């Protein structure tokens, strides 16, 4: 039995669920936080979305059918929660990354983040997962439920748009 299979079994067992869930949080909290943060930008919003993600995982672990890896399933939930949050927030106000006082990037990082923020949502997700999270296209394909070919095209277009954005700021 693999470590992941054992964790899933413990998560689905009423007697071991809470202990196993604490382990799951320990294993994935940091990576999920940064994945969410790249999507929602704000630290406080990322914390809220992360909490919602873990609540959804806890409530729905019994429906996990192990057709994909646990991490892919969790990542998909985090991604969907982030998109839902952004769509709801977009109606309320516009986010400006430079307003986040917890963002500690230098000027180049800030320009890159602003360039990423201009991308359509799917390109932004694909770029973040590939460039920052260093996920393979097959993993991204599982998470976003999209073909590898479509992901490669999205990433290519995202890179071109980012390059163009940076070039216009450098001149």
BELBELFEN-V714115 format. One line per field, one symbol per residue. ss: DSSP state (H for helix, E for strand, L for the rest). phi: phi as a letter, one per 20 degrees, with the letter a starting at -180 (. if undefined). A space follows every 10 residues. Layout:
ss = ???
phi = ???
This chain:
ss = LLHHHHHHHH HHLLLLHHHH HHHHHHHHHH HHHHHHHHHH LLHHHHHHHH HHHHHHHHHH HHHLLLLLLH HHHHHHHHHH HHHHHHHHHH HHLLLLHHHL LLLLLLHHHH HHHHHHHLLL HHHHHHHHHH HHLLLLHHHH HHHHLLLHHH HHHHHHHHHH HHHHHHHHHH L
phi = .fgfffffff feegfdgfff fffgfgfdgf ffgfffffee mfffffffff fffffffgfd gfefemfcfg ffffffffff fffgfffffg feaeecgfee fefdffgfff fffffffeff gfffffffff feelffgfff gffelcffff fffffgffff ffgfffffee e
